[in-house]
Amino acid sequence: MPVRMAYVDTGLGQIHCAEAGSGRPVVLLHQTPQSWDEFREVLPLLARRGHRAIAVDMPGFGNSPRLPAPQTIEQYARGVGAFLDALDVGRVAVVGHHTGAAVALELGAARRDIRGLVLSSCPWTDAGFRRARAGVRGVDDVDRSPDGGHLNRLWEGRRPYYPAGDIALLDRFMADALRHGLDPAEGHLACARYRMEDRAGEVRVPVLLLAGGADPYALPALPHLAAALSATTVRGPIVVEGGTVALMQQEPATVSDIIADFLDELPD
């Protein structure tokens, strides 16, 4: 199933996306500081299950327009919303992974054209989360150095959270994180600014919770998310054993089937 690239004109500039297939649309939102490439393997698999799968470079990342700091989850969501308005595809399902899951939750709270949400390895960004991260720029915070030492620091910061010895996945992360004009730490800071506890109760569409079993950031958030999403139907959590921060790239067949099964059950 071929993957097609496109740009969509919005008030923020041209938002880049990749898509495959036809049928009911599902929009996929990547973790930061990555891009649509996180779903490179997932796109054609969802397409084969009868969905029009669209992976977006969220504003600030990939080939979409850069954003000034400080950035926010709400800002990312407004950008994706502008993309959806311009694309004019009607009601859509949204899949988000890590930071993308926080953006998906905000979209579910803010918009009425969302059919359902898949929150994959979603953080729980309550007051305790914000306090713990106050002034902390996170795993991808590295100062550029003339000798290129920042390349190794960025690699080593991510390596413990990826499958052991998987150089190819880390290469893909580095290609996204080192894009011109992108601060790889800013997306983590945006999460630390987000008041998710104020927004989760506004979600009214079905939600599937998904997580990687070897992702230390994902599992502790699951009970908090399930409790906070009390105004809607929550399915799962489904935990993919051995899944890491790179779950979408690491286990594309497994996660595609889980996502497609959920999408097939959503009401029109």
N, C-alpha and C positions, 0 to 999 in steps of 0.2 A: 504494500500500500504506500504510494508516494507521499512524501511530506512536502508541502508547498510553503514558500516564504511570501510574506506580504507586509506592506505598511498601510496603516489606517490613519487618515487625517483627523486630528482632534484639535481642540483649542490649546492643548499643551504641546502641539507639534505632532510629528508622525510617530505613532506607536507601532513597534515591530512585533510581528507574531509569526508563528509557524502553525500549519494546520494539516490535518489529514482526514479523509472520509467525508461522509454526508449523513444526514439524519438529525436527531435532536442535538443541539449544541452543548458542549461541555467545555468550560474555560479552565485552564490549568495555570496556577500561579506558583512560581518557584521560590525557593528559599533565597536569602541574600547572602553573599553578593553575586549570586549566579544568574542564569538567564533561562530562556526557553530550552536550552540544551539539556537541562535537568530532565526533561520529558522526551528526549529524542527517541528513546526506545518505546516509551509508553504510547506516544501518539498513534503509530500505525496499529498497535494492538487494540486500542479503543476503537479505532476506525473499523477494524475487522469485526467488532462486536456491534456495528451499526450506529456509531456515534460520529458526529462532526466534532473532532477534538481540536481545540485551539489553545496553543501554549503561548502566553503573552510575555514579552519582555516588559516587566513592570516599569513605570516611569522611574528614571534614575539608574537603570540597569540594562545590560545587554546593548542592543542597538536602538533603544528608545532614548528620548531626550534626558539629559542630566537634570538633577534637581539640586538646589542649594541646601546646605545644612542650616538649621537642624531639620531633619526629615521626620515625618510621622506616618503611622499606619493609615490614618485618615486621608493623608495626602496621596499615598499609594492607591487607596481604594477609590478616591475621586478620579485619579488617572485611569484606572481600570474601568470605572463607570463611564467615563468619557469615551473610552474605546468601545464599550458595549453599545452606548447610544449611537455612535457613528456607524458601527457594524450593523445595527438594527436587525438583530437575529431573534428578537422576542425573548421569551422566558428561557433562562439558561441554568444549568447546574454549574457549580464552581468547586474545583478541587484546589486546595492549597497545601503546600508542604512547608513546615517550619514557619518562617516569617510570612510566606505566602498563605499559610493557614490563618494567621491573625488577620491578614487582609481579607481573606474569604469570609471570616466571621463578621468583620466590619461591613462588608457588602451585604451579607445576609441580614444584618441589623438595619442597614440604611435604605435598602432598595426593595421594591415589591415585584421585581421581574426575575427573582432568583427562585428556582424550583427546589433546590436542595444543595447541601454542602457536604463535602468530604474534607474533614480537618485531619490532616496527616501530620503527626508529630508536632501538634500545635502547642506553643508555650501557654502557660497560664500567667498572665501579666497583671497580677493584682498589686496591692500596696507593698506586700512583702517582697515581691519580685522587683519592684521599682527601688525599694530601699537597698536591696542586696546589690543592685547594679548601679547605684548612684555614683557617678564619677568613674565608672569602669567601662572602658571601651570594648572589651571583649576579645574573643579568640582571634579575630582577624585584624587587630590593631597593630600595625607595624609601621615604623618610620622608615621612609626611603633612605637608602644610603648609597653613596657613589660606588662602593665596591660590590654592590649587588647583594649584600648580606641579607637584605630584607626578603629576598626571594626564598632563601632557606628558612628564615623565621616564619614566613607565611605558610610554607609547606609543613614545617614541623609543628606549627600550631594546630593545623588541621589533621595531621596524620593519625593521632590517637583515636579519632572519631570515625575513621574510614576502615573498610575491610583491610586486614593485614596484608601488606605487600601489593595492594592494588594501585600500581603507579598510574595506570590509565585514567582512573577516576580522579585522582589528585591532579593530573595534568589538566583535565577538563575544568576542575575548580580553579586552578591557577589562571587558565586562559580567560575566565570570566572576571576573576578578582583583580586582575592587572589591567583591565580596560582603561583607556585614557579618560581622565576626569572623574573616575569612580573612587570613592572612599570605601573600602571593603568593610569597615567597621560601622558605617552609618546605619545600615539596616538593623543591626543589633541594638543600636541606640534608639532607633524608632520603636522597636518592641518595648524597650525599657521605659518609654514615655507613654505607652498605650494603657488606658484604663479599661481593660477588658471586662472587669467586674461590672462596669456600668453599661456594657453593650451586649453581653451574652444573653441577658434576659429579653432583649428586643428581637432575637432571632425567632421566627415563627415557622420556618420550613424544616423538613426532616434533615437530620445531621447524622453522618457516619463518622465515628472516631476511629482512627487508624494510627498505628505507631510501630516503630521498629523495636524489637526486643532488646537490641544491644545499643540503643540510643539513650544515653543517660539524661538527656534533656526532655525526652518525650514521656517516659512512663510516669514520673511524679505528677505531671500535669493532668493525667486522665481523670482521676476522681474529682478534681476541682472543676474541670470542664463539664463532666457529666452532671454534676450538681447545679452548676450555674445555668446550663441550658434547659432549665426547668419548664420553659414555656413552649417547648416543642418536643417532638419525638426524637430520641437519641438511640442510635443503633451502634452496637459494639460495646466497648472497644474491641477491635480486632488487632491482635499483636502478631506481627510477622517475626518469628523467632530468628535471631541472628541479624535482623535488619539494623543498619547503622544510620547515621545522619544522611548518608547517600542512598536511602531506601529506594527512591524512584529509579535510580540508575542501577542499583545493585540487584533488585528483584522486580524487574519490569513486568514479567509475565504474571507473577503472583499478585502484585498490586493492581495491574490492569483488570484482572478477573474480579478482584474484590470490588473495585470501583464500578466496573460495568454491571455486576450483579446488583449493586445498590441503585445505580441509575435506572436500570430496567424496572425497578419496583416503584419509582417515583410517580406520583400522580401527575397528569397533565396540568 
